[in-house]
Amino acid sequence: MLPMVLALLVLLAYGGGQMARPYQLGETLPISLDPLNLPYYLLRTTMRMFIALGASIVFSCLFAVLATRYRAAEKVMVPILDILQSIPILGFLSITVTGFIALFPGSLLGVECAAIFAIFTSQAWNMAFSAYQGFRTVPAELKEAASVFKLSAWQRFWRLELPFATPGLLWNMMMSMSGGWFFVVASEAISVSNQNIKLPGIGSYIALAIEQRDLHAIGWAIGAMLIGVLLYDQFFFRPLLAWADKFRFEETGGETAQDSWLLAWLRRTERTQSVVDSFGRLLERSFTTFRLRYDGTSIRARPHTASPMPQRIWDAVIAAVIFYAIWTLIHFIHSEVGWSEVGRVFVLGCYTMFRVIVLIFLAALVWVPVGVWIGMNPRLAERAQAIIQFLAAFPANLMFPIAVFLLVRFSLNPDIWLSPLMILGTQWYILFNVIAGASTVPTELRYAAQNFGLKGLLKWRRYLLPAIFPSFVTGAITASGGSWNASIVAEYVTWGDTTLKAHGLGSYIAEMTAVGDFPRIALGIGVMCIFVMGFNNFVWRRLYRMAEDRLHF
């Protein structure tokens, strides 16, 4: 945490005055392509991403607690998360930037908040799914132990649920940081009220380089991103992963812990240990304050049969809201777009859904074995960790010009060869989650598999797939949602005077956005939400339940 504090002090010293100074909408902030400015831009971008990451952690924990403890909340929150995941991230920016600017008039703080919120929307959903999956798949014996010891909700969260979900959540935090790089271009180069605002950062630097077609500047930006990834890997994620190895659920001593020179140094530092001990004592006092006020012999400890009436009322409220939404949708379709347009959009949605299914299947065939291999070999994970973070952080939109050139050069079919662009930035969700699942397999199970001589297909069926299945489902959900989102920029690609379009829902939304047809934009996004929610409910949720019942350790 020390590097983050120092970075924040530097940011406040050199950038705080600029952020708080009077600002008029339409004013152009100076952005230079001089490579000497890249360290400052890198610092500003990294701080925005860490602030968004902190907000995402809080959101994920709150979501997981409410969704796993309250059935009524789960019925509403999980579909809402599906909707939020399927809404284009750039749509959040266009809706919120005006509000943030109005909240902080005459200051760049509003634009900064809008940029941070856009990065938050690119980080939070997969972290929330990871925390939800971790809380849902806590082993039954641990839940029974928590009940026997009469842990309160507060104690259960800190003693059981959060520690069990921490390893997977950390890997998804890394994926969120890496995935956020894709959206810093849009979040730092904001268009509002026909005005362009470029905040100092790597994203605005890349946006200006793309505008001027300066390949050397893009190369410098990629180099700065690589340095940034290496720094926060060494100073933040690697110490956390090494520290979180103690939360692995196993009976024998862990032999798969990663090493971190920074964590070893901090553990030998007396002042650091005193801070950690102070936090531990504060947490222990909170356990005493928020403990259960009765023991197992109390009447209050007896199980109570809940009345079905509140649940029925809540279900009726949900049904009423759904019927009202359907009625509003029917009225909108009848008055604005027409039923023939709806049918055409649903057909386009089927094209995109077929692409998503095929791409997720192919990505799983490639990255599940690779993720298991990396996760089962901690020394390999240490070497590959920064590399895969950089690959996940590499802006996939920089590959679009190459794709356009190759498709035009060889006269390839856009309906087929634009499809891989949808998975370039989202395939890493599968890899990171599989690595997280494989790295938390108990050591005794690894020994048992070796002793029984499990090999080949039998080893995958009886041992490896059940071990990583809950994590794989989480990765597949976020990868599929991200692929639907990416279809908007992958099915409608423009570079210079050349535009390539594939038939699909993403290209429909992009095309309607280009001409400013808001009713059809809303129709396209609404149909995308229906496809994502339906696929999540009928496929991924059932796989989640299978993971909870049978396929987990």
KOLKEGU-262159 format. One line per field, with one value per residue (C-alpha): residue in three letters; residue number from 0; x, y, z. Coordinates in steps of 0.2 Angstrom, whole numbers, plus 5000, padded with zeros to 4 digits. Each point is the difference from the previous one (the first is absolute). Example, Ala and Ser with C-alpha at 12.3 -4.5 7.8 and 13.67 -1.06 7.14 Angstrom:
BEGIN
code = c(ala / ser)
pos = c(0 / 1)
px = c(5062 / 5006)
py = c(4978 / 5017)
pz = c(5039 / 4997)
This chain:
BEGIN
code = c(met / leu / pro / met / val / leu / ala / leu / leu / val / leu / leu / ala / tyr / gly / gly / gly / gln / met / ala / arg / pro / tyr / gln / leu / gly / glu / thr / leu / pro / ile / ser / leu / asp / pro / leu / asn / leu / pro / tyr / tyr / leu / leu / arg / thr / thr / met / arg / met / phe / ile / ala / leu / gly / ala / ser / ile / val / phe / ser / cys / leu / phe / ala / val / leu / ala / thr / arg / tyr / arg / ala / ala / glu / lys / val / met / val / pro / ile / leu / asp / ile / leu / gln / ser / ile / pro / ile / leu / gly / phe / leu / ser / ile / thr / val / thr / gly / phe / ile / ala / leu / phe / pro / gly / ser / leu / leu / gly / val / glu / cys / ala / ala / ile / phe / ala / ile / phe / thr / ser / gln / ala / trp / asn / met / ala / phe / ser / ala / tyr / gln / gly / phe / arg / thr / val / pro / ala / glu / leu / lys / glu / ala / ala / ser / val / phe / lys / leu / ser / ala / trp / gln / arg / phe / trp / arg / leu / glu / leu / pro / phe / ala / thr / pro / gly / leu / leu / trp / asn / met / met / met / ser / met / ser / gly / gly / trp / phe / phe / val / val / ala / ser / glu / ala / ile / ser / val / ser / asn / gln / asn / ile / lys / leu / pro / gly / ile / gly / ser / tyr / ile / ala / leu / ala / ile / glu / gln / arg / asp / leu / his / ala / ile / gly / trp / ala / ile / gly / ala / met / leu / ile / gly / val / leu / leu / tyr / asp / gln / phe / phe / phe / arg / pro / leu / leu / ala / trp / ala / asp / lys / phe / arg / phe / glu / glu / thr / gly / gly / glu / thr / ala / gln / asp / ser / trp / leu / leu / ala / trp / leu / arg / arg / thr / glu / arg / thr / gln / ser / val / val / asp / ser / phe / gly / arg / leu / leu / glu / arg / ser / phe / thr / thr / phe / arg / leu / arg / tyr / asp / gly / thr / ser / ile / arg / ala / arg / pro / his / thr / ala / ser / pro / met / pro / gln / arg / ile / trp / asp / ala / val / ile / ala / ala / val / ile / phe / tyr / ala / ile / trp / thr / leu / ile / his / phe / ile / his / ser / glu / val / gly / trp / ser / glu / val / gly / arg / val / phe / val / leu / gly / cys / tyr / thr / met / phe / arg / val / ile / val / leu / ile / phe / leu / ala / ala / leu / val / trp / val / pro / val / gly / val / trp / ile / gly / met / asn / pro / arg / leu / ala / glu / arg / ala / gln / ala / ile / ile / gln / phe / leu / ala / ala / phe / pro / ala / asn / leu / met / phe / pro / ile / ala / val / phe / leu / leu / val / arg / phe / ser / leu / asn / pro / asp / ile / trp / leu / ser / pro / leu / met / ile / leu / gly / thr / gln / trp / tyr / ile / leu / phe / asn / val / ile / ala / gly / ala / ser / thr / val / pro / thr / glu / leu / arg / tyr / ala / ala / gln / asn / phe / gly / leu / lys / gly / leu / leu / lys / trp / arg / arg / tyr / leu / leu / pro / ala / ile / phe / pro / ser / phe / val / thr / gly / ala / ile / thr / ala / ser / gly / gly / ser / trp / asn / ala / ser / ile / val / ala / glu / tyr / val / thr / trp / gly / asp / thr / thr / leu / lys / ala / his / gly / leu / gly / ser / tyr / ile / ala / glu / met / thr / ala / val / gly / asp / phe / pro / arg / ile / ala / leu / gly / ile / gly / val / met / cys / ile / phe / val / met / gly / phe / asn / asn / phe / val / trp / arg / arg / leu / tyr / arg / met / ala / glu / asp / arg / leu / his / phe)
pos = c(0 / 1 / 2 / 3 / 4 / 5 / 6 / 7 / 8 / 9 / 10 / 11 / 12 / 13 / 14 / 15 / 16 / 17 / 18 / 19 / 20 / 21 / 22 / 23 / 24 / 25 / 26 / 27 / 28 / 29 / 30 / 31 / 32 / 33 / 34 / 35 / 36 / 37 / 38 / 39 / 40 / 41 / 42 / 43 / 44 / 45 / 46 / 47 / 48 / 49 / 50 / 51 / 52 / 53 / 54 / 55 / 56 / 57 / 58 / 59 / 60 / 61 / 62 / 63 / 64 / 65 / 66 / 67 / 68 / 69 / 70 / 71 / 72 / 73 / 74 / 75 / 76 / 77 / 78 / 79 / 80 / 81 / 82 / 83 / 84 / 85 / 86 / 87 / 88 / 89 / 90 / 91 / 92 / 93 / 94 / 95 / 96 / 97 / 98 / 99 / 100 / 101 / 102 / 103 / 104 / 105 / 106 / 107 / 108 / 109 / 110 / 111 / 112 / 113 / 114 / 115 / 116 / 117 / 118 / 119 / 120 / 121 / 122 / 123 / 124 / 125 / 126 / 127 / 128 / 129 / 130 / 131 / 132 / 133 / 134 / 135 / 136 / 137 / 138 / 139 / 140 / 141 / 142 / 143 / 144 / 145 / 146 / 147 / 148 / 149 / 150 / 151 / 152 / 153 / 154 / 155 / 156 / 157 / 158 / 159 / 160 / 161 / 162 / 163 / 164 / 165 / 166 / 167 / 168 / 169 / 170 / 171 / 172 / 173 / 174 / 175 / 176 / 177 / 178 / 179 / 180 / 181 / 182 / 183 / 184 / 185 / 186 / 187 / 188 / 189 / 190 / 191 / 192 / 193 / 194 / 195 / 196 / 197 / 198 / 199 / 200 / 201 / 202 / 203 / 204 / 205 / 206 / 207 / 208 / 209 / 210 / 211 / 212 / 213 / 214 / 215 / 216 / 217 / 218 / 219 / 220 / 221 / 222 / 223 / 224 / 225 / 226 / 227 / 228 / 229 / 230 / 231 / 232 / 233 / 234 / 235 / 236 / 237 / 238 / 239 / 240 / 241 / 242 / 243 / 244 / 245 / 246 / 247 / 248 / 249 / 250 / 251 / 252 / 253 / 254 / 255 / 256 / 257 / 258 / 259 / 260 / 261 / 262 / 263 / 264 / 265 / 266 / 267 / 268 / 269 / 270 / 271 / 272 / 273 / 274 / 275 / 276 / 277 / 278 / 279 / 280 / 281 / 282 / 283 / 284 / 285 / 286 / 287 / 288 / 289 / 290 / 291 / 292 / 293 / 294 / 295 / 296 / 297 / 298 / 299 / 300 / 301 / 302 / 303 / 304 / 305 / 306 / 307 / 308 / 309 / 310 / 311 / 312 / 313 / 314 / 315 / 316 / 317 / 318 / 319 / 320 / 321 / 322 / 323 / 324 / 325 / 326 / 327 / 328 / 329 / 330 / 331 / 332 / 333 / 334 / 335 / 336 / 337 / 338 / 339 / 340 / 341 / 342 / 343 / 344 / 345 / 346 / 347 / 348 / 349 / 350 / 351 / 352 / 353 / 354 / 355 / 356 / 357 / 358 / 359 / 360 / 361 / 362 / 363 / 364 / 365 / 366 / 367 / 368 / 369 / 370 / 371 / 372 / 373 / 374 / 375 / 376 / 377 / 378 / 379 / 380 / 381 / 382 / 383 / 384 / 385 / 386 / 387 / 388 / 389 / 390 / 391 / 392 / 393 / 394 / 395 / 396 / 397 / 398 / 399 / 400 / 401 / 402 / 403 / 404 / 405 / 406 / 407 / 408 / 409 / 410 / 411 / 412 / 413 / 414 / 415 / 416 / 417 / 418 / 419 / 420 / 421 / 422 / 423 / 424 / 425 / 426 / 427 / 428 / 429 / 430 / 431 / 432 / 433 / 434 / 435 / 436 / 437 / 438 / 439 / 440 / 441 / 442 / 443 / 444 / 445 / 446 / 447 / 448 / 449 / 450 / 451 / 452 / 453 / 454 / 455 / 456 / 457 / 458 / 459 / 460 / 461 / 462 / 463 / 464 / 465 / 466 / 467 / 468 / 469 / 470 / 471 / 472 / 473 / 474 / 475 / 476 / 477 / 478 / 479 / 480 / 481 / 482 / 483 / 484 / 485 / 486 / 487 / 488 / 489 / 490 / 491 / 492 / 493 / 494 / 495 / 496 / 497 / 498 / 499 / 500 / 501 / 502 / 503 / 504 / 505 / 506 / 507 / 508 / 509 / 510 / 511 / 512 / 513 / 514 / 515 / 516 / 517 / 518 / 519 / 520 / 521 / 522 / 523 / 524 / 525 / 526 / 527 / 528 / 529 / 530 / 531 / 532 / 533 / 534 / 535 / 536 / 537 / 538 / 539 / 540 / 541 / 542 / 543 / 544 / 545 / 546 / 547 / 548 / 549 / 550 / 551 / 552)
px = c(5000 / 5015 / 5002 / 4982 / 5001 / 5016 / 4991 / 4985 / 5011 / 5009 / 4983 / 4993 / 5016 / 5001 / 4983 / 4988 / 5002 / 4995 / 4985 / 4993 / 5003 / 4986 / 4995 / 4988 / 4991 / 5008 / 5017 / 5014 / 5012 / 5018 / 5005 / 5018 / 5007 / 5017 / 5005 / 5007 / 4982 / 4996 / 5006 / 4988 / 4986 / 5003 / 4999 / 4983 / 4993 / 5006 / 4992 / 4983 / 5001 / 5004 / 4987 / 4987 / 5007 / 4997 / 4982 / 4998 / 5006 / 4988 / 4986 / 5004 / 5000 / 4984 / 4992 / 5006 / 4994 / 4983 / 4997 / 5006 / 4991 / 4984 / 4990 / 4988 / 5015 / 5008 / 4985 / 5002 / 5019 / 5006 / 4989 / 5005 / 5018 / 4997 / 4992 / 5014 / 5013 / 4991 / 4998 / 5014 / 5013 / 5001 / 4981 / 5004 / 5012 / 4988 / 4986 / 5011 / 5012 / 4988 / 4994 / 5017 / 5005 / 4984 / 5004 / 5017 / 4997 / 5015 / 5012 / 5009 / 4995 / 4984 / 5008 / 5013 / 4985 / 4992 / 5016 / 5002 / 4982 / 5002 / 5016 / 4990 / 4986 / 5014 / 5006 / 4986 / 4989 / 5012 / 5007 / 4982 / 4997 / 5016 / 4995 / 4983 / 5007 / 5012 / 4987 / 4988 / 5012 / 5007 / 5001 / 4986 / 5011 / 5007 / 4982 / 4995 / 5015 / 4995 / 4983 / 5007 / 5011 / 4985 / 5009 / 4990 / 4998 / 5015 / 5011 / 4994 / 5005 / 5018 / 5004 / 4992 / 4993 / 5012 / 5016 / 4992 / 4996 / 5017 / 5011 / 4987 / 4996 / 5019 / 5002 / 4984 / 5007 / 5015 / 4989 / 4990 / 5015 / 5006 / 4983 / 4998 / 5014 / 4989 / 4988 / 5012 / 5000 / 4982 / 4999 / 5014 / 4995 / 4982 / 4988 / 4986 / 4989 / 5009 / 5016 / 5015 / 5009 / 5017 / 5005 / 5019 / 5003 / 5006 / 4983 / 4999 / 5018 / 4995 / 4984 / 5011 / 5012 / 4986 / 4993 / 5017 / 5004 / 5017 / 5006 / 5015 / 4990 / 4989 / 5016 / 5005 / 4983 / 5001 / 5017 / 4994 / 4985 / 5012 / 5010 / 4984 / 4994 / 5017 / 5001 / 4982 / 5003 / 5016 / 4994 / 4981 / 4994 / 5015 / 5001 / 4981 / 5000 / 5014 / 4991 / 4984 / 5007 / 4996 / 4981 / 5001 / 4988 / 5011 / 5005 / 5018 / 5013 / 5000 / 5014 / 4994 / 5002 / 5008 / 5015 / 5000 / 5016 / 4989 / 4989 / 5016 / 5007 / 4984 / 4999 / 5017 / 4996 / 4995 / 4990 / 4990 / 4996 / 4994 / 4988 / 4994 / 4998 / 4990 / 4988 / 4999 / 4995 / 4987 / 4992 / 5000 / 4991 / 4987 / 4998 / 4996 / 4988 / 4991 / 4998 / 4985 / 4991 / 4995 / 5007 / 4994 / 4988 / 4990 / 4983 / 5006 / 5012 / 4986 / 4996 / 4985 / 4988 / 4999 / 4983 / 4997 / 4989 / 5015 / 5008 / 4984 / 4997 / 5018 / 4997 / 4984 / 5009 / 5014 / 4986 / 4991 / 5016 / 5004 / 4982 / 5002 / 5017 / 4992 / 4985 / 5012 / 5011 / 4985 / 4994 / 5017 / 5002 / 4982 / 5003 / 5019 / 5007 / 4987 / 4999 / 5009 / 5015 / 4999 / 5000 / 5015 / 5010 / 4996 / 5007 / 5016 / 5001 / 5000 / 5015 / 5009 / 4995 / 5007 / 5016 / 5001 / 4997 / 5013 / 5013 / 4997 / 5002 / 5016 / 5007 / 4996 / 5009 / 5016 / 5000 / 4993 / 5015 / 5012 / 4992 / 5001 / 5018 / 5004 / 4990 / 5007 / 5018 / 5003 / 5017 / 4993 / 4986 / 5013 / 5009 / 4984 / 4990 / 5006 / 5000 / 4982 / 4996 / 5008 / 4992 / 4983 / 5004 / 5005 / 4986 / 4992 / 4994 / 5018 / 4998 / 4985 / 5010 / 5010 / 4984 / 4993 / 5015 / 5001 / 4981 / 5001 / 5017 / 4994 / 4981 / 4995 / 4982 / 4997 / 4986 / 5013 / 5017 / 4994 / 4993 / 5017 / 5001 / 4985 / 5011 / 5017 / 4997 / 4988 / 5008 / 5011 / 4986 / 5000 / 5018 / 5001 / 4986 / 5006 / 5017 / 4992 / 4990 / 5015 / 5011 / 4988 / 4999 / 5004 / 5017 / 4993 / 4989 / 5016 / 5008 / 4985 / 4999 / 5018 / 4998 / 4985 / 5010 / 4986 / 5005 / 4993 / 4981 / 4997 / 5011 / 4990 / 4983 / 5003 / 5012 / 5005 / 4983 / 4991 / 5014 / 4999 / 4982 / 4992 / 5014 / 4998 / 4982 / 5004 / 5013 / 4988 / 4986 / 5010 / 5009 / 4983 / 4993 / 5016 / 4999 / 4982 / 5007 / 5015 / 4989 / 4995 / 5018 / 5005 / 4985 / 5002 / 5018 / 5006 / 5018 / 5002 / 4988 / 4997 / 4986 / 4996 / 4984 / 4994 / 4982 / 4996 / 4992 / 5016 / 5002 / 4982 / 5002 / 5017 / 4991 / 4985 / 5012 / 5009 / 4984 / 4993 / 4984 / 4997 / 4984 / 5009 / 5015 / 4989 / 4992 / 5017 / 5006 / 4984 / 5001 / 5018 / 4995 / 4986 / 5012 / 5013 / 4988 / 4992 / 5016 / 5006 / 4984 / 4998 / 5018 / 5012 / 4989 / 4996 / 5019 / 5002 / 4988 / 5008 / 5017 / 4992 / 4992 / 5014 / 5014 / 5011 / 5011)
py = c(5000 / 5012 / 5003 / 5004 / 5013 / 5008 / 5000 / 5009 / 5013 / 5003 / 5001 / 5012 / 5011 / 5001 / 4996 / 5006 / 5018 / 4997 / 4989 / 5013 / 5015 / 5009 / 4992 / 5004 / 4987 / 5001 / 5004 / 4989 / 4993 / 4999 / 4982 / 4998 / 4985 / 5003 / 4984 / 5009 / 5004 / 4981 / 4997 / 5013 / 4994 / 4982 / 5006 / 5009 / 4985 / 4987 / 5010 / 5001 / 4982 / 4996 / 5012 / 4990 / 4984 / 5005 / 5004 / 4984 / 4990 / 5008 / 4998 / 4981 / 4996 / 5009 / 4991 / 4983 / 5002 / 5006 / 4988 / 4984 / 5004 / 5006 / 4990 / 5015 / 5011 / 4987 / 4999 / 5018 / 5004 / 4986 / 5004 / 5019 / 4995 / 4990 / 5016 / 5011 / 4988 / 5000 / 5019 / 5007 / 5008 / 5016 / 5002 / 5002 / 5014 / 5009 / 5000 / 5005 / 5012 / 5015 / 4996 / 5000 / 5016 / 5008 / 4993 / 5009 / 5015 / 5010 / 4986 / 4986 / 4989 / 4996 / 4994 / 4990 / 4992 / 4995 / 4992 / 4990 / 4995 / 4993 / 4990 / 4994 / 4993 / 4990 / 4993 / 4997 / 4987 / 4985 / 5004 / 4999 / 4984 / 4993 / 5005 / 4993 / 4983 / 5000 / 5003 / 4988 / 4985 / 5001 / 4981 / 4994 / 4994 / 5018 / 5006 / 4987 / 5005 / 5019 / 4995 / 4989 / 5014 / 5012 / 5013 / 5016 / 5007 / 5012 / 4986 / 4988 / 5013 / 5003 / 4982 / 4989 / 5008 / 5014 / 4989 / 4985 / 5012 / 5010 / 4990 / 5000 / 5018 / 5005 / 4992 / 5009 / 5016 / 4998 / 4996 / 5016 / 5011 / 4993 / 5001 / 5018 / 5005 / 4997 / 5013 / 5013 / 5007 / 5003 / 5006 / 5012 / 5007 / 5005 / 5008 / 5010 / 5013 / 4999 / 5004 / 4989 / 5000 / 4991 / 4996 / 4998 / 4981 / 4986 / 4998 / 5018 / 4998 / 4985 / 5009 / 5014 / 4989 / 4990 / 5017 / 5005 / 4982 / 5001 / 4982 / 5005 / 5009 / 4984 / 4990 / 5011 / 4999 / 4981 / 5000 / 5011 / 4988 / 4985 / 5010 / 5004 / 4982 / 4994 / 5013 / 4996 / 4982 / 5000 / 5013 / 4995 / 4984 / 4988 / 5005 / 4997 / 4983 / 4994 / 5007 / 4992 / 4982 / 4998 / 5000 / 4985 / 4986 / 4985 / 4990 / 4998 / 5014 / 5009 / 4997 / 5011 / 5017 / 5014 / 5010 / 5019 / 5009 / 5015 / 4990 / 4992 / 5017 / 5007 / 4985 / 5004 / 5018 / 5004 / 5015 / 4991 / 4986 / 5012 / 5008 / 4982 / 4996 / 5015 / 4996 / 4982 / 5006 / 5012 / 4986 / 4989 / 5013 / 5002 / 4981 / 5002 / 5015 / 4991 / 4983 / 4990 / 5004 / 4982 / 4983 / 4983 / 4997 / 5016 / 4999 / 5013 / 4987 / 4988 / 5000 / 5010 / 4996 / 5016 / 5006 / 4997 / 5016 / 5013 / 4989 / 4999 / 5019 / 5003 / 4988 / 5009 / 5017 / 4993 / 4993 / 5017 / 5009 / 4987 / 5002 / 5019 / 4999 / 4988 / 5012 / 5015 / 4990 / 4996 / 5018 / 5005 / 4988 / 5004 / 5019 / 5001 / 4986 / 4987 / 4981 / 4996 / 5009 / 4991 / 4983 / 5006 / 5005 / 4983 / 4991 / 5011 / 4995 / 4982 / 5003 / 5008 / 4987 / 4986 / 5009 / 5002 / 4982 / 4994 / 5012 / 4996 / 4981 / 5003 / 5011 / 4987 / 4986 / 5011 / 5009 / 4987 / 4988 / 5015 / 5007 / 4983 / 4998 / 5018 / 4998 / 4983 / 5007 / 5015 / 5003 / 5001 / 5011 / 5012 / 5002 / 5000 / 5012 / 5016 / 4994 / 4995 / 5016 / 5010 / 4989 / 5003 / 5019 / 5002 / 5010 / 4989 / 5014 / 5003 / 4984 / 5006 / 5009 / 4984 / 4990 / 5012 / 5000 / 4981 / 4998 / 5013 / 4993 / 4982 / 5004 / 4990 / 4998 / 5013 / 4989 / 4987 / 5009 / 5015 / 4988 / 4996 / 5019 / 4997 / 4988 / 5009 / 5010 / 4988 / 4983 / 5005 / 4998 / 4982 / 4998 / 5011 / 4991 / 4982 / 5005 / 5006 / 4983 / 4989 / 5010 / 4996 / 4982 / 4992 / 4991 / 4984 / 4998 / 5002 / 4987 / 4989 / 5002 / 4995 / 4985 / 4993 / 5002 / 5011 / 5004 / 5006 / 5003 / 4991 / 5013 / 5014 / 4993 / 4994 / 5013 / 5016 / 5005 / 4999 / 5009 / 5015 / 4999 / 5014 / 5012 / 4995 / 5004 / 5017 / 5004 / 4994 / 5011 / 5015 / 4995 / 4998 / 5016 / 5009 / 4992 / 5007 / 5017 / 4999 / 4995 / 5018 / 5005 / 4983 / 4998 / 5018 / 5004 / 5017 / 5005 / 5016 / 4999 / 4981 / 4993 / 4981 / 4994 / 4982 / 4996 / 5000 / 5009 / 5009 / 5008 / 5005 / 5010 / 5008 / 5004 / 5008 / 5009 / 5008 / 5007 / 5005 / 4989 / 5000 / 4989 / 4986 / 5002 / 4997 / 4985 / 4992 / 5002 / 4993 / 4985 / 4998 / 5000 / 4987 / 4988 / 5002 / 4998 / 4985 / 4991 / 5004 / 4993 / 4984 / 4995 / 5008 / 5001 / 4981 / 4997 / 5010 / 4989 / 4985 / 5006 / 5004 / 4982 / 4989 / 5008 / 5008 / 4995)
pz = c(5000 / 5002 / 4982 / 4998 / 5014 / 4992 / 4983 / 5007 / 5008 / 4984 / 4991 / 5012 / 4999 / 4982 / 4993 / 5014 / 4996 / 4982 / 5005 / 5012 / 4990 / 4991 / 4984 / 4986 / 4989 / 4983 / 5007 / 4992 / 5012 / 4993 / 4996 / 4993 / 4991 / 5007 / 5008 / 5015 / 5006 / 5001 / 5018 / 5006 / 4988 / 5007 / 5018 / 4997 / 4990 / 5013 / 5015 / 4991 / 4997 / 5019 / 5006 / 4989 / 5006 / 5018 / 4996 / 4991 / 5015 / 5011 / 4987 / 4998 / 5018 / 5003 / 4985 / 5005 / 5018 / 4996 / 4985 / 5010 / 5017 / 4993 / 4988 / 4996 / 4996 / 4989 / 4989 / 4996 / 5001 / 4989 / 4985 / 5003 / 4999 / 4984 / 4993 / 5006 / 4992 / 4983 / 4999 / 4990 / 5011 / 4989 / 5003 / 5019 / 4996 / 4988 / 5013 / 5016 / 4993 / 4999 / 5018 / 5007 / 4992 / 5007 / 5017 / 5000 / 4989 / 4995 / 5005 / 4992 / 5014 / 4992 / 4984 / 5011 / 5009 / 4984 / 4993 / 5017 / 4999 / 4982 / 5005 / 5015 / 4988 / 4991 / 5016 / 5012 / 4992 / 4998 / 5018 / 5006 / 4992 / 5007 / 5018 / 4997 / 4994 / 5015 / 5013 / 4992 / 4999 / 5018 / 5005 / 5010 / 5014 / 5003 / 5000 / 5013 / 5010 / 5000 / 5006 / 5014 / 5006 / 4998 / 4989 / 4997 / 4983 / 5002 / 5007 / 4986 / 4987 / 5007 / 5006 / 4987 / 4984 / 4995 / 5004 / 4989 / 4986 / 5001 / 4988 / 4986 / 5003 / 4999 / 4983 / 4994 / 5007 / 4989 / 4985 / 5004 / 5001 / 4983 / 4992 / 5006 / 4988 / 4985 / 5006 / 5006 / 4982 / 5001 / 5018 / 4999 / 4983 / 5003 / 4988 / 5007 / 4993 / 4984 / 5009 / 5003 / 5017 / 5001 / 5018 / 5003 / 4999 / 4989 / 4993 / 4993 / 4994 / 4990 / 4993 / 4994 / 4992 / 4991 / 4994 / 4993 / 4995 / 5009 / 5001 / 5010 / 5014 / 5001 / 5002 / 5014 / 5008 / 4999 / 5008 / 5014 / 5003 / 5001 / 5014 / 5009 / 5000 / 5006 / 5014 / 5007 / 4998 / 5011 / 5013 / 5001 / 4993 / 5003 / 5019 / 5001 / 4991 / 5011 / 5016 / 4994 / 4999 / 5018 / 4996 / 4989 / 5006 / 5005 / 5014 / 4996 / 4999 / 4983 / 4989 / 4986 / 5007 / 4989 / 5006 / 5002 / 5005 / 5005 / 5011 / 5008 / 5003 / 5008 / 5011 / 5007 / 5002 / 5018 / 4996 / 4987 / 5012 / 5013 / 4988 / 4995 / 5019 / 5003 / 4986 / 5007 / 5017 / 4993 / 4990 / 5015 / 5010 / 4987 / 5001 / 5019 / 4996 / 4986 / 5008 / 5002 / 5017 / 5003 / 5000 / 4993 / 5015 / 4998 / 4993 / 4987 / 4993 / 4996 / 4981 / 4995 / 4986 / 4990 / 4994 / 4982 / 4999 / 4998 / 4987 / 4990 / 5001 / 4994 / 4986 / 4995 / 5000 / 4989 / 4988 / 5000 / 4995 / 4987 / 4992 / 5001 / 4991 / 4987 / 4997 / 4998 / 4988 / 4990 / 4999 / 4995 / 4986 / 4993 / 5000 / 4996 / 4990 / 4994 / 5002 / 4984 / 5007 / 5016 / 4990 / 4990 / 5016 / 5008 / 4985 / 5001 / 5018 / 4995 / 4989 / 5014 / 5012 / 4989 / 4999 / 5019 / 5003 / 4987 / 5006 / 5018 / 4996 / 4990 / 5014 / 5013 / 4990 / 4999 / 5017 / 5012 / 4998 / 5000 / 5016 / 5009 / 4995 / 5007 / 5015 / 5005 / 4998 / 5012 / 4994 / 4982 / 5006 / 5007 / 4983 / 4990 / 5011 / 4994 / 4982 / 5000 / 5009 / 4986 / 4986 / 5008 / 5002 / 4982 / 4992 / 4987 / 4990 / 4994 / 4991 / 4990 / 4986 / 4997 / 4999 / 4987 / 4990 / 4999 / 4996 / 4986 / 4994 / 4999 / 4996 / 5016 / 5006 / 5014 / 5007 / 5004 / 5003 / 5010 / 5013 / 5008 / 5005 / 5012 / 5011 / 4999 / 5016 / 5009 / 4999 / 5014 / 5012 / 4997 / 5003 / 5016 / 5008 / 4995 / 5007 / 5016 / 5002 / 4996 / 5012 / 5015 / 4997 / 5017 / 5001 / 5007 / 4984 / 4989 / 5010 / 4999 / 4981 / 4999 / 5011 / 4990 / 4984 / 4992 / 4982 / 4984 / 4998 / 5017 / 5009 / 4992 / 5004 / 5018 / 5006 / 4989 / 4993 / 5017 / 5008 / 4988 / 4995 / 5011 / 4995 / 4981 / 5001 / 5007 / 4987 / 4986 / 5006 / 5000 / 4984 / 4991 / 5007 / 4994 / 4983 / 4998 / 5005 / 4989 / 4985 / 4998 / 4995 / 4993 / 4987 / 4994 / 4997 / 4992 / 4996 / 4990 / 4985 / 5001 / 5010 / 5002 / 5007 / 5005 / 5002 / 5018 / 5015 / 5004 / 4982 / 5001 / 5016 / 4993 / 4984 / 5009 / 5012 / 4985 / 4992 / 5017 / 5000 / 5018 / 5000 / 4990 / 5011 / 5015 / 4991 / 4996 / 5018 / 5007 / 4989 / 5005 / 5018 / 4997 / 4991 / 5014 / 5014 / 4991 / 4997 / 5018 / 5007 / 4990 / 4998 / 5012 / 5015 / 4998 / 4999 / 5016 / 5009 / 4993 / 5007 / 5017 / 5001 / 4993 / 4990 / 5014 / 5014)
